[in-house]
Amino acid sequence: MFAERVVILYHKPMTQLPHEHPLRLAKLLSANKVVFLSEIPSKKELFKNLVRIACPSADSQEITDWAMHICKREESVSTVLNTGLAIPHARIEGLDEFKVALALFENPVIFSENRKIQAMFLFMSPDNPAFFASHLQLLSLVTKTFTHDCIVQLAAAKTPARVVEYFKQKGI
């Protein structure tokens, strides 16, 4: 008589990569990833500047390509929320980790479809199926964190170091 082996696999939805700790904005952001602006030059220039901040070691062609990728994605589906936050984001081939930048505006500025924003959290993640759950997790975290009150407090912080400290104190 043959003994049959039964293997039952349980698949738990992945909320983070196995080797990573839960996502925290305080770990993703550093003072050199935060910028205060008074106006938006143009969407393309803004995206290019934020990609450069997020990826300081990238070459100029990568910066241009990634910014255009984000711009095209933003044109197809706007990521402006009613809280005054825009979350332009994209999955980028060749990346192996999140790349982020945060722009805060002194006063609300018109961004997309005549909608005003006071903060923009740009992020890029690896275009890798294993990373997709983490991409969605960061999108969710940013959406939940950046309430109108949070954005007003961050804009009033006046320095990138105080912005990062805000996230550390909140445990976010």
Number of C-alpha atoms within 10 A of each C-alpha: 3 4 5 6 6 6 6 6 6 6 6 6 7 13 16 19 14 9 6 8 8 15 16 15 18 18 12 14 20 17 16 14 22 22 19 17 15 13 16 14 9 10 15 16 15 17 25 22 18 25 26 22 20 23 18 14 10 14 10 12 9 15 22 18 14 23 26 17 16 22 21 13 15 19 11 8 9 14 16 20 16 12 18 22 26 25 19 22 24 21 19 19 12 10 13 12 13 18 21 23 25 23 22 27 22 16 16 18 17 14 19 15 8 8 15 19 22 25 29 25 20 20 22 24 23 20 17 15 9 13 20 18 16 21 24 14 17 21 16 11 15 17 16 9 14 20 16 16 11 14 21 20 13 24 21 15 17 15 14 22 15 14 23 23 15 17 17 14 9 8 10 16
